Amino acid sequence: MPGEERDSTQALAQARPAGPGGPHWRAVLEARWQALLRQLTELSLAYHAAAAGDAGRAQARELLFAASAARRKLADVEEALGRLAAGTFGHCEQCRAEIPAGLLAASPDRRYCPRCVAEDSPARALAGRSSG
């Protein structure tokens, strides 16, 4: 996560780390969405410039992988915004327990509570970006 995205998300989350739902979490998620969209745009432009120029295939490939990861993170945040609108944000998708606000502050697109992550497959634990 780029520094500005992490800083803006953490600042908003620490301002009012309330329970799930409400305008606070919408602001946190929207700030994260905007930062990720900027990052994706920059990576995409850099990829196209590298692919068209003499930068080399390795650099273009790295930029492509980074852009793909940014796209996945952006989709995770969009799904979290959908959960917020549906009233399920901040609740584990498996057991429906409330995810602690401190964990949401660190990763607002989180889908699972710590207990379900620990009990479930290693694949979910490794998926970490929104699963943990």
C-alpha angles and dihedrals in degrees: 000000000000117000097249093050092048092045095049093045093048093046092053093044094049092048092071114356093186126157122286120299133035138084094298094067092042089057091048093049094044091051090051091047092052093048091049092048090053090048092049092049092051093047092047093050091047091049093052091047091049093046092050096043138052096273093116135246095270093059092045090050092050091050091048092052091047091050091050091052090049090051090053092049090048090052090049091054091047089052090049089053088052090051089050091053091046092050095243098102114126094022124108112257090217107043100011092232116147113262111230113260091233091060091047089051089057094042113013093181091060115138106183136051119240092254094056092045090052093046097044133074123301087244091069092046090051092046084065100150093092105351103067 
